[in-house]
Amino acid sequence: MRHDKTSASAWHHWTAPPLVVSTVCLVGCTALGNGCKTPKTANERAAKPPPMAARPLQSENLDPKRASRATVVLRVERVADHGGSKYHWVTVRPLRVLKNTTKARFTKPLRVAHYGGKPGVPTGTSTIYLEPYGDAAAKHWRLLDGDGTVGVSHHKPR
């Protein structure tokens, strides 16, 4: 089929049978040359991805089992280690928020706790899985289970 885009009287130059012309007109072909858009089939409409809330967490830097247990999952870079006794504190700089079920915003460096006798956030870039430390409304966070072996994954040294 040929569609002459030069004038509004282009319909006179069509060589297609009337059935095709009427079908084309129904799907948005104009004489001004905007092109013809074929309607999507039922299979194409059904293949839409689920809404954002229903999608499973997917990332190359994420462990889905740990993420399902954590309140917040961040991709971070360790900035400083502050030490401590029962709890050690580490400052991290968020690079990306992978999961956040709270109203907290993670745009600035934050301190994260872990048990003193357990590993924490290593130097470099890591994914950390956080849970609230103390009151859930507080702004304090600790590694999942208070331990870097559970609360840290996908580490890349500097």
N, C-alpha and C positions, 0 to 999 in steps of 0.2 A: 504494500500500500504506500502511496505517496501522499504527503500532506503539504500543500503549498502554504508557506507561512507569510506570504507577502500581503494578503488582503483578507478582509472579512468575508469576501465572496469565495473563499477557497473551497467551500463545500461543493462547489460545482465541479471541481477537478478531481474529486475522489473517484476511484475506480472500484471500490469495494462494494459488495452487495449491501442492501439496506439493513440487514440484520447486524452486520459488523458495524456499520455507521451508527446505528442506534445504541449498540453496546458501548462503543467508544464514547459517544456523547454522554452516556450515563456515568462514566468513570472519570470525567473531567477533562476531556480533550477539548481544547478551544481552537478557534480559527486563528487566534493570535499567536499560536506557536508555543504555548506553555508545555506542550508535550502531553502524552497519554500516560496515565498511571493505571496499571492493572490492579484490580482488587486483590487483596490477600486471600489465599485459600483458607479453609477452616483449619488445616494443619499448621499453616504459618501463624494464624492468630493464636492457636493453642500453644505455640512454642515460646510465648513470651516468658521471660524470667520472672520468678516470684518477686513480690515487693521486697524492698530493702530489709524490713524487719524479719521476714521469713527466711532470708538467705542465711545459710550457715557461714560462720566465720571462716574466711579463707585468706591466707597470706602465706608467703614463703617464709616469713619470720614468726610463725605462730604455731603453738601446739594446741590443737582444739580441745583436748582433754583438760589441760591445765586452764585454758581460757574459759571453759564452761564452769569451773569452780571459782574463778577470780571475779572480783567486782570491777577491776580496772586492769587493762593490759596495755602496756606502753612499750614502744621501741625507744630506748634511751642510750645516752652516753654518760658514763660515770665521770663526775667532775672532781669530787673530793671524798675522802674517808675521814669521818670525825671521831671514830672510836666509840668507846662506851664500855659499860660493864655487862649487865644482863642483856641489854640491847645495844647493838652498834648502829650508828647512823651513817648513811652514805648520801651525798648529794648527787642527784642525777639531772641531766638536762633532757627533757622530752624531745624526741625527734618526730614521733608519730603516735597518735592515739589509735590503737587497734580495737579497743573495746572500752566502753565507759557506760556503766549503768547508773551513774550518779549525776548530780547537777554540777559537780566539781569541774573546773577547767584546768587543763594541764598545758599551759603555755610558757610558764616560767620554771626555772630549776626548783626541785623539791627534794626534801629529805625523806629517805626511806629507811625503815628499821629492819633489822634481822637479829636473831638470837646471837649472843656474843660468841658462843662456842661453835657456831655453824658457819658455813661459807656464806658470803653476801654477794653483792653485785661486783663482778670482776671489772678490771680496767679495760676500756674499749667500749664497743657497742653491743647491747644485748636487748632481748625482749624480757620485760619483767611483768610478773603476774602479782597484782596487789590486792590486799584486803584491808579494810579499815583497822586502824590501831586504836583501841579504846572505844570511845563513843563513836557510833556510825556517822554522826553529824560533824565530828571533828575533822580537821584537815590533816590528820596524821595517818600515814600509811606504812604497812609492813609487807614484806615479801610473803607470798602464799605459804602457809604453815611456818612462817618465820625463818625460812631456810632457803638458801640460794640453790640447793640441789633441786628443790621443787619450784621455787619462785623465779628462776632465771633459766632462759633457754636461748638458743640461736646466738651464741656469743661470737663476736669477731674481735680479736685483739687489735690494738692500735698498730 
